Amino acid sequence: MSGHPILLGIVGDSAAGKTTLTRGIAQILGPENVTIICTDDYHRYDRRQRAEKGITALHPDCNYLDIIQQHLALLRTGQPILKPIYNHTTGAFDPPEYIEPKRYVIVEGLLGFTTRGMRDCYDVKVYLAPPEPLRTRWKIKRDTAKRGYTEEEVLAEMRKREPDSEQYIRPQRGGADLVVSFYPSEKVQEDSQLNVRLLLRPTIPHPDFLEVITRSGAHTKSAVRMELDRDMGKPVDVLEVDGHTTDEQVRDLQEVLCGEGPYDAATCMTFDIGKLVGTTGEILQSHPLAISQLLITYHMLKASRGY
């Protein structure tokens, strides 16, 4: 067993789905075993100061990257930190919070893979890359419902942030072990029916999905499929799961991914994994989201055993 807390890094632009992905992973591992922190709490300036200086929250100069790196190193060795708290409602800072790492630490945020020192602290690194129209829809929905903005204000802020997104956020994709891209099909746009494209880099050992898919009789036109591709100039394996896939079609994948954990596949699927909140507040189920959460959890459990 690994002698240090297992650190998972989840990086993506604002409203890319980091919190939704994290929620299911924590459920499988057990909330009592998981510490969740957000690197966006490490802003150097509050909302008013950012407006005065003309800098966005995505710019490295607007964040204490050195303290993030120091805190990640402390957490990895099992030491506590005094973490700042940025209040997204008020745009100001709340009193800091004393955090002791549990067995698993999930670190989500905008700039978590920016430096080599940060990247070296993680056992598993995930980058979320939804297509921009989908992320825009998610950000409008979140910021108008939870943060009090108008749609026009959200769109204006996204336009302002776009140069920093392009320069500082998206390049972090290259430091990830897995790239998770949820995307709509041509016919269906609902979040519960989104497909997922999982890019599996050879930086960590992934399950033999091709053998599982072949055994189940799937093929390239199936709702669950494997292919080879290139990402940022390097070869990757790609696992795709369509939103309309059935329980039967994903059962073999679930068996493989749940086999490394303390639960069987049937028990795993009783947790709040693959769960989404619909536009009217209803709870929806997504197999692509559940498989993504199970795959990341699989890697965290494997890391805890030294692979």
C-alpha positions in Angstrom: 0.0 0.0 0.0 1.2 3.5 -0.7 2.4 5.3 2.4 1.1 8.7 1.5 -2.3 10.2 0.7 -3.3 9.6 -2.9 -3.7 12.9 -4.8 -6.0 13.3 -7.8 -5.8 16.5 -9.8 -8.8 17.6 -11.9 -8.2 20.7 -14.0 -10.4 22.4 -16.5 -11.8 25.8 -17.4 -14.6 27.4 -15.4 -17.8 25.3 -15.5 -16.1 22.4 -17.3 -17.7 19.9 -14.9 -15.0 19.5 -12.3 -17.4 19.4 -9.3 -19.8 17.0 -10.9 -17.0 14.6 -11.7 -15.6 14.9 -8.2 -18.9 14.2 -6.5 -19.2 10.7 -7.8 -15.6 9.8 -7.2 -15.9 10.8 -3.6 -19.0 8.7 -3.2 -17.3 5.5 -4.3 -14.2 6.1 -2.2 -16.4 7.1 0.8 -16.7 10.8 1.8 -15.1 9.9 5.1 -11.9 9.0 3.2 -11.7 12.0 0.9 -10.5 15.5 1.3 -11.5 17.9 -1.5 -9.8 21.2 -2.1 -10.0 23.8 -4.8 -7.0 25.7 -6.1 -9.2 28.6 -7.1 -9.2 29.6 -3.5 -5.6 30.7 -3.9 -6.4 33.9 -5.9 -4.1 36.8 -5.1 -6.7 39.4 -5.6 -10.4 39.6 -4.8 -13.1 40.5 -7.4 -12.8 44.3 -6.9 -9.0 44.2 -7.1 -9.1 42.2 -10.3 -11.4 44.7 -11.9 -9.2 47.6 -10.9 -6.0 45.9 -12.1 -7.6 44.5 -15.3 -6.5 41.0 -14.6 -8.6 37.8 -14.8 -8.8 35.0 -12.2 -7.3 32.7 -14.9 -4.0 34.5 -15.2 -1.1 32.9 -13.2 -0.1 36.4 -11.8 -3.6 36.5 -10.2 -2.9 33.3 -8.1 -0.4 32.2 -5.5 1.0 29.4 -7.5 4.0 29.0 -5.2 1.7 28.4 -2.2 -0.5 25.9 -4.2 2.7 23.9 -5.0 3.8 24.1 -1.3 0.5 23.0 0.0 0.3 20.1 -2.5 3.7 18.9 -1.4 2.5 19.1 2.3 -0.7 17.2 1.6 1.2 14.5 -0.3 3.3 13.8 2.8 0.3 13.7 5.0 0.8 17.2 6.6 -2.0 19.7 7.3 -2.4 23.0 5.6 -4.1 26.3 6.3 -6.1 26.8 3.1 -7.4 30.2 1.9 -11.1 30.4 1.0 -12.4 32.5 -1.9 -16.1 33.2 -1.7 -17.5 33.1 -5.2 -20.8 34.7 -4.1 -19.2 37.9 -2.5 -16.0 37.9 -4.5 -14.0 38.4 -1.3 -12.0 36.1 0.9 -13.4 34.3 3.9 -11.2 33.1 6.9 -8.8 30.3 6.0 -9.6 26.7 6.8 -7.4 24.1 8.6 -7.2 21.0 6.4 -5.8 17.6 7.3 -5.5 15.2 4.4 -7.4 12.0 4.4 -6.5 8.8 2.6 -7.5 10.4 -0.8 -7.2 14.1 -1.7 -9.0 15.5 -4.7 -7.7 18.8 -6.0 -9.8 20.6 -8.5 -9.3 24.0 -10.1 -8.1 26.2 -13.0 -4.4 26.1 -12.7 -3.5 22.9 -10.8 -1.1 21.6 -13.5 0.7 24.8 -14.3 4.1 24.0 -12.9 6.2 20.9 -13.0 6.3 20.9 -9.2 2.5 20.8 -9.0 2.2 18.0 -11.5 4.8 15.9 -9.7 2.6 15.9 -6.5 -0.3 14.1 -8.1 -0.8 10.3 -8.5 -3.5 10.8 -11.2 -4.1 13.8 -13.3 -7.3 14.5 -15.2 -8.1 17.3 -17.6 -11.7 18.2 -18.5 -12.2 19.4 -22.1 -15.9 19.8 -23.1 -16.5 21.7 -26.4 -16.7 25.4 -25.8 -20.5 25.7 -26.8 -21.3 23.1 -24.1 -19.1 24.8 -21.5 -20.7 28.1 -22.3 -24.1 26.7 -21.7 -23.0 25.1 -18.4 -21.4 28.4 -17.2 -24.5 30.4 -18.0 -26.7 27.9 -16.1 -24.4 27.9 -13.1 -23.5 31.5 -12.8 -27.0 32.8 -13.3 -28.6 30.3 -10.9 -25.9 30.2 -8.1 -23.8 33.4 -8.4 -26.3 36.0 -9.3 -25.1 37.0 -12.7 -27.1 37.8 -15.8 -26.6 35.9 -19.0 -25.1 39.0 -20.6 -22.6 39.4 -17.8 -21.5 35.8 -18.0 -20.9 36.0 -21.7 -19.0 39.3 -21.4 -16.8 37.8 -18.7 -16.1 34.7 -20.9 -15.0 37.0 -23.8 -12.7 38.8 -21.4 -11.2 35.6 -20.1 -10.8 33.9 -23.5 -7.2 35.0 -24.2 -6.1 33.6 -20.7 -8.1 30.4 -21.3 -6.2 29.9 -24.5 -2.8 30.8 -23.1 -2.9 29.3 -19.6 -5.8 26.8 -19.1 -5.9 24.7 -22.2 -2.2 23.9 -22.5 -2.5 22.1 -19.1 -4.2 19.3 -21.1 -0.7 18.1 -22.1 0.1 17.3 -18.4 -2.9 15.0 -17.8 -3.0 11.2 -17.7 -6.6 11.2 -18.8 -8.5 13.8 -20.9 -12.3 13.7 -20.4 -14.5 15.3 -23.0 -18.2 15.2 -22.7 -20.0 16.2 -25.9 -23.5 16.1 -27.4 -24.6 13.8 -30.2 -25.9 15.3 -33.4 -29.5 14.4 -32.4 -29.6 14.7 -28.6 -28.4 17.8 -26.6 -29.6 16.9 -23.1 -26.9 16.6 -20.5 -28.1 13.1 -19.5 -27.5 11.9 -23.0 -24.0 13.4 -23.5 -21.3 11.1 -25.0 -17.9 10.9 -23.5 -14.5 10.6 -25.2 -11.8 9.4 -22.8 -8.2 9.9 -23.9 -5.9 7.4 -22.2 -2.3 8.5 -22.1 0.4 5.8 -21.5 1.7 7.8 -18.5 -0.3 5.4 -16.2 -1.3 1.8 -16.9 -5.0 1.6 -18.0 -7.2 -1.4 -18.0 -7.3 -3.5 -21.2 -10.6 -2.1 -22.4 -10.0 -3.4 -25.9 -10.0 -7.0 -24.7 -13.2 -6.3 -22.6 -15.0 -4.6 -25.5 -14.0 -7.4 -28.0 -15.2 -10.1 -25.6 -18.6 -8.4 -25.4 -18.9 -8.4 -29.1 -18.8 -4.6 -29.6 -17.4 -3.0 -32.7 -16.5 0.5 -34.0 -20.1 1.5 -34.5 -21.1 0.3 -31.0 -22.2 2.6 -28.2 -19.0 1.5 -26.4 -15.8 1.5 -28.6 -12.0 1.8 -28.6 -9.8 3.4 -31.1 -6.3 4.8 -31.6 -5.7 8.5 -32.1 -3.2 11.3 -31.6 -3.5 14.2 -29.0 -1.2 17.1 -29.0 1.0 15.2 -31.4 1.3 12.0 -29.4 -0.5 8.6 -29.8 -3.3 7.8 -27.3 -5.9 5.2 -26.8 -9.5 6.5 -26.9 -12.5 5.0 -25.1 -15.9 6.3 -26.2 -19.2 5.7 -24.5 -22.4 7.1 -26.0 -25.1 8.7 -24.0 -27.7 6.2 -25.2 -25.8 3.2 -24.1 -27.7 0.6 -22.0 -27.0 -1.1 -18.6 -26.1 -4.3 -20.5 -23.7 -2.5 -22.8 -21.6 -1.0 -20.0 -21.8 -3.9 -17.6 -18.4 -5.4 -18.6 -16.7 -2.1 -18.2 -18.3 -1.6 -14.8 -17.1 -5.1 -13.7 -13.5 -4.3 -14.7 -13.5 -0.9 -13.0 -15.3 -1.9 -9.9 -13.1 -5.0 -9.5 -10.3 -3.0 -8.0 -12.4 -1.4 -5.3 -14.1 -2.6 -2.1 -17.5 -3.0 -3.9 -18.9 -5.1 -6.7 -20.3 -3.5 -9.8 -23.9 -3.7 -8.6 -23.1 -2.0 -5.4 -21.0 0.7 -7.2 -23.9 1.6 -9.3 -26.1 2.3 -6.3 -23.9 5.2 -5.3 -24.5 8.7 -6.6 -22.3 8.2 -9.6 -23.4 9.3 -13.1 -25.9 11.6 -11.5 -26.8 15.0 -13.0 -29.2 17.7 -12.1 -31.6 18.5 -14.9 -32.8 21.9 -16.0 -35.9 21.7 -13.7 -34.0 20.2 -10.8 -34.7 16.5 -11.5 -31.9 13.9 -11.0 -30.8 12.3 -14.2 -28.5 9.3 -14.8 -25.6 9.2 -17.3 -23.6 6.1 -18.1 -20.8 8.0 -19.7 -20.4 10.1 -16.5 -20.5 7.0 -14.3 -17.8 5.2 -16.4 -15.6 8.3 -16.2 -16.0 8.5 -12.5 -15.3 4.7 -12.1 -12.2 4.9 -14.3 -10.7 7.7 -12.3 -11.5 5.9 -9.0 -9.9 2.7 -10.4 -6.7 4.6 -11.0 -6.8 6.1 -7.5 -7.2 2.7 -5.9 -4.4 1.2 -8.1 -2.1 4.1 -7.1 -2.8 3.4 -3.5 -1.5 -0.1 -4.1 1.5 1.1 -6.0 0.0 -0.1 -9.4 
